[in-house]
Structures are given as C-alpha cells and as structure tokens.
C-alpha cells in the first residue's frame, strides 16, 4: 500500500512538471535586458546596439507562453518607474531591433499573449 501511495505521488509530481513549465525568467532579467532601451522607450533616442542586444536576449529567454506573459507583467509593474514612457514604442521596439514577434505587447492584456 505504501508503495502504491509513493508511486501515485511520484506520478502526480511528474505530470505537474510536464505541464507546468519552469519559470527560468526573472523580473531582473527583463529589467536589465530593457534598461539600455530607456532612451528609445521615452522618445529621447534611437534603439542602440546595446538595447537591441537586450531585446534579443529577452526574446530568447521568453521562449514560452508562461515566460512571455511573465515578462509582460514585469514590464507592466515597472512601467511607472520610467518617466515619460511612450507605450506605443514598446511594440515598435522589437521591429527596430530586427526581432519579429507574432503578437503585440499590450501591458493591459498580458495574459492574452500566446
């Protein structure tokens, strides 16, 4: 009986691990990746090489739905800290850096990101 309970618990844990992706992305990753883009996001400059490197890094880290939604929510939580943020530039930034996204970033609809 004890072996059956242990087997069932192991099965539940393995099933959960298969369907619930690990969240390797942190809010610090998002913030540090986009920090060099502050001038672009506030309309005070172009997307620099350093900024685009951060955008490409973040795109690689946000490699599944859970991480993309997490990154969006992190940007949403930190948006108020960037004085003069021009929200339309958030969606323009990937294109400025040659990163194609199949979705738009709407900080009010993070949970709808695929």
N, C-alpha and C positions, 0 to 999 in steps of 0.2 A: 504493500500500500504506500509506504513512504517513497519507494522508487517511482511509483506512478505519479505522485504529487510533484516530486522533483522534476520528472520528465515533462509534466504539463506546464510547470513554471518556466522551465527552460524553453519550451515551445512558445509560450506567450512572449517571453523576452526576445527570442529570435524573430518572431513575427513583428513585434513592435519595431525592432531595429531595422527590419527590411522596409517598412512603410513610413517610418519617421526619420527623415534624413538628418544627419548630424549637422549642426549649425556651426561650421568652422569659421564663419564670418563674424567679426565683432564690429561694434559701432566705432571703435577706434580705427579699425581698418577702413571703414567708409570715410570717416572724418579725415584721416591722414591722406587717403588717396585723393580726396577732393580739395584739400586745403590749398594746393597750388592753383586752383581754379577760381579762387575768390575774386580776383580782378575781373575775370570773364563773367562770372555769375552776377556781378554787380554793375556790369556795363562799363567798367573802367579800363578794359584792355582786351586783348585777343587771348585765345586759348594757346598757352605756351606749350613748348615741348614737354616740360615737366608736368604741366597739367594733363596733357594727353596721355603721358605715361601712367599717371594715376588713374585716369579713366579706363585705360586698357587693363590695368591691374585689377580695378574694381570689377570690370566686366568679367574677367577670368574667375574672380572669387565668387561672384554672384551667379553661379553656374546652375542653379536650380530654382524652382518657384519659391521655396521657403527662403532662400538666401536673397533673391531679388526683392521679395516683399519685406524682408528684414532690413535690407539696405534702404529701401524707400522710406520705411518708418523711421529709420535712423536719420535720414535726411530731413524728414518732416519734423522730428523732435529738435533738430539743430538749426532749422531754417531761421528761426527768430534771432539767432545769435549772429547772423551775417547781415549787418546793417546795409540796407539798400538792395537786398536780393531781388533780382528780376526773375520771377518764376518762369517766364517763357524761355529763358536761357537754359533752364535745367534740361528741357527736351532738345534744345539746339546743340548742347554740348557734345553728346556722343557723335553727331554728324560732323561737327567741327574737328573732331579727333579721328575721323575715319572709322568709327565703331558703329556698326549697324545694329539697331535694336528692332525687334519685330513688334514692339509695343511702345506706347507713350508712358511717360512718367507723370502721374498726377498725384501729388502729395496728399490729396484728399481721398484718393482711391487706391491706396497701396495694396489692399487685399484683393484687388481685381487684376493685379499684374500676373500674367501667366508664368 
